[in-house]
């Protein structure tokens, strides 16, 4: 018999950060190079297949969310981690924020944090957006701007911003999450 898990409790056990200002925890839902759109099921806590991307584009990095955050779109804050080798769905990565890509999806803010694995020596020199290879930044922007076109969804790119702005967005999303808990408990 399948035992129902308390998704919210499990989700809240993982802190959003590590204690270092720009280092966050993230849960990977979609490994680099995949077209499958996986999501953590809010009822079971399992990784479920949400859909396949309509386009032939693949995720340019490991993609997931930062726990204990609430983005403006009502979901946890999205994060794309630049990795040399794909990890797996459900993997926890300590990631260093290097920038933020701001965009609107269906008219709503849907920001994407760009990060690198904090303890990976291949990325030890990457601390800010200017350290990321320009072509990778362009690839990420192109992916998020076009990956929903065949679904009839228009994405409005708002541009890139610094690691400081990305870290500030994480803080705001953590505060929004904590505020939402207060309103549930009242």
Secondary structure, DSSP 4 states (H G I P E B T S, - for coil): -PPPP-HHHHHHTS-SB-SSTTEEEEEEEE-TT--EEEEE-TTT--EEEEEE-SSS---SSEEEE-TT---TTSSPPEEEEE-SS---TT-EEEEEEEEEEEEEETTEE--EEEEEETT-GGGTT--SGGGS-HHHHHHHHHHHHHTTGGGTPPEEEEEEE-HHHHHHHHHHHHHHHHHHHHHHH-
